[in-house]
Amino acid sequence: MEKLKFRTITLIADIVILTISFLAMVWTKPASLKSYLPSHTPFFLGLALMWIVVSLINGKMHHGKIINFTSLFTRVLTSNIIAVSITALVMYIIRDLDYSRTIVLGTALLATILELVFGAVYIAYKKAVVQDYEEYEKYKIYKKPSEYDLVKGVNGRGVNKDEPDEVNPGIVNSIEKECGSEMTQAIIKMSGRKLSDHSAILKTTTIFNITGLIHEKYDYIINLHKINDIIRLDDFMDAVNSKLELKSYFFCCVETKDQRKRRLLNKFPPVLNYIYYFFDFIVKRILPKLKFTRGLYFFLTRGENAVISRAEALGRLSRAGFRITQESFIGNQLCIEARKSGDPLPKNENIYGPLIALPRVGKEGDIIKVYKLRTMHPYSEYIQDYVYKLHDLQDGGKFKNDFRITSWGALCRKIWLDELPMLINFFQGDMKLVGVRPLSKQYFELYDKVVQERRIKYKPGLIPPFYADMPADLEGIQASELKYLDSYDKHPLFTDFRYFWKSGWNIFFRKARSN
C-alpha cells in the first residue's frame, strides 16, 4: 500500500513538473500561449506518455529504488534522456518536425533540473528523519560493486610483497619530491624491485618529453602526471611503448570517472553539488561525444582534465601494446602498472559514436560488422580478455562484474534498445531472425573446438537459442546451441518458428535477460 501511495504521489508530481516546464518554455516565445500552446500540445502529450512509461520501467517512481543522491541523479537523467530520445525518434519517423527546439529541449531540461532539485530535497528530508532506511540492506545486496571494491578484490595496494630495500635511493627521492612520502611508499610497493638505473621518472603531459629521453630503451617508465590532462593520449602511450624494451613496465595514474564524481559532489553542499555536477556532465561527458559539439568542448576545456573511466584507461593501455599487471587506488587516483607485450594496435578514430560496428564471427568464420548502440565505455573492446581473467563468467554466459558497461548502457540492455541497430545486419543478409549469437573472436575462442566448427556453418541470428533454454553457464550455452542446430538441420522453418515464440514468451513473461 505504501509503495502504491509513493508511486501515485511521484507520478502526479512528475506530471505537474513536466506541465509547468512546458508552459514555462511556451511562455518564452513571442507569440506566447495563443499560437504555440495549441501547436505544441501533441508533442507535449507524446513526451508526457513516454516520460511516465520510461520512468516506471527504470524505477524512477519506485519506492526504495532512489535512496541517495547518486541513485537519484542516475535514474532521473537516464529516464529523461531516453524519454526525449524516443519521442524525438517518433517525431522524425512521422515527419512531424515543425516544433520549436527551444520548447522541445527546454521542457526536458527544465523538468530534469526541477526533478533533481525536488528529489534532492526529499532525500535530504528522509535521511534527516530516518537514519536506517528500510530498503538500504536490500539495496546493498543487489547494487553493482563499486570500482573500489573490484580493484581491491583483484589486486589492491601493495601486490608485490618484496620489501623495496634494493630500490635506487635516487629514484625514491625523485618520486617523493613530487608525491610525498606516503604515495611514494605505495608506488614502490607496486613496482617492487623492478626499478633500476634504466628506469625513468617523469611528470609530463607532452610526447616530446617521452621521445626526448636520453636512452633509447628503458625497463621501467613512471609518469606521475595523471593521464586525464594528456590531450593526444593514444600517441603519448605509443611513444612510451617505443621507449620500452619488450616485457618492460609502464606506470601511470588516472582520476577515474567515479573518483571525479565523488570529488565534485563532496566539493559543494547537497542540492548545489548535483546542480554543478549536472552542468559538468554536459560539458565534460556529452560535448566531447558529439561531433558537432566537440570543437566547443576543446574551446571550453582545451582538452584538459578529461573524464576517463577505469575501463577506458585500461583499454587505452591495452591498445597501446600493454598488458595490465596491477591496479591500486593510491590517494585520489587509480594507479596502473602495465607490461609491454607488443606493438600498439591501430588507433580507433571513432571512439565516442553512439552507433558502433563490432567485429563478430559470422558464417564460414568470416568477420562481420554487427551494429549496436554503444553501451560500454570507449576502448572497452581491448580489455575483454582482462575482464574474463579477473571475473570469469556469470550465470547466463556474460562477464561477471563487467565494469565496462555504462549506466546508460545497462538501461539500454535492459529494455533491448541496444539491439535495434542489428536490424541493419538482418536486412544486409549477414544475420537471420533466429540463430546462434554472433560472438567476438575472444569469446568465440572460449568455445570447444567441435562447437566452433559446427556453429560457423550457419548465419548468426538476432534471437539466439539462449532465450529459449536459459542455460546458466558456458557449457550449457554450447549444449543449447548444439540442440538448436540439430533441430534446425531437420526442420529449419519449424525450428526457427518454435524458438522465436518460446524466446518471446521467456523474454516478456518470464523476464529472461542475458545482461
Summary of the structure (lengths in Angstrom):
residues: 515
radius of gyration: 25.8
end to end distance: 30.8
largest distance: 81.2
contacts: 1550
relative contact order: 0.07
helix: 58%
strand: 13%
